[in-house]
Amino acid sequence: MKNVLNNTKKGILMVAMLATVMGFANEIDGRDLRITALTINNVKEGNLLSIKDINGSTLYTEIIEQSGSYTKGFDLTELPDGSYFFELDKDITIKTIPFNVKSNIAVFDKDKETIIFKPFVQKHNDLVYITKLAPELEPLKINVYGLYSSGASELLFTETIKGKENIERVLKLERGNYKIVFNSNDKTYTKYINN
């Protein structure tokens, strides 16, 4: 008899818990169903994640706080109809993840994801080594400016390298301060060198 009462109490408790859970499930706001989870593997602390529109205007920016795997929910359906992309700016690459919003529905286009390789600069004594991977043979424009204590700058060297998949340059710089500006893939990158 004692076991029957215990089992009955457990059964009533289970039914009460199930009813409570079902009650919460019915109260889920419709907006929660529109959240898109973005997961990106192999991120590093300090990487920059942005959402941009097709014109390149930045709508959202976040600095990644932890290395490893990044996951976050975004309600992309609140954006006006149009084309957008996530941009993950890493040390030597920029990954773009395009998506479209139409009638409050966000759709990703995996086939149009791209990776752009940024120029890599390394200084050793008075030599500056510049490398860039250009799988689409995209050109790289290099401008080297001398920076002076008066605040003035002077263009000392300019070159556009075209038609190469592996771009490599070595520049010899005298003592001084320099700004190297790179243009490639419709983006500008700047590196300062103190020699």
Protein Blocks (a to p, Z undefined) as FASTA:
>chain_A
ZZmmmmmmmmmmmmmmmmmmmmmmmmpcfklmmpccdddehiaehiacddddfkopafbd
cddfbgcjddddddfklpccdddddddddfkbccddddddeehiacddfklgccdddddd
ddehjbccdddddfkopacddddddddfkopacdfbdcddehiabdcddddddedddddd
ddeehiacdddddZZ
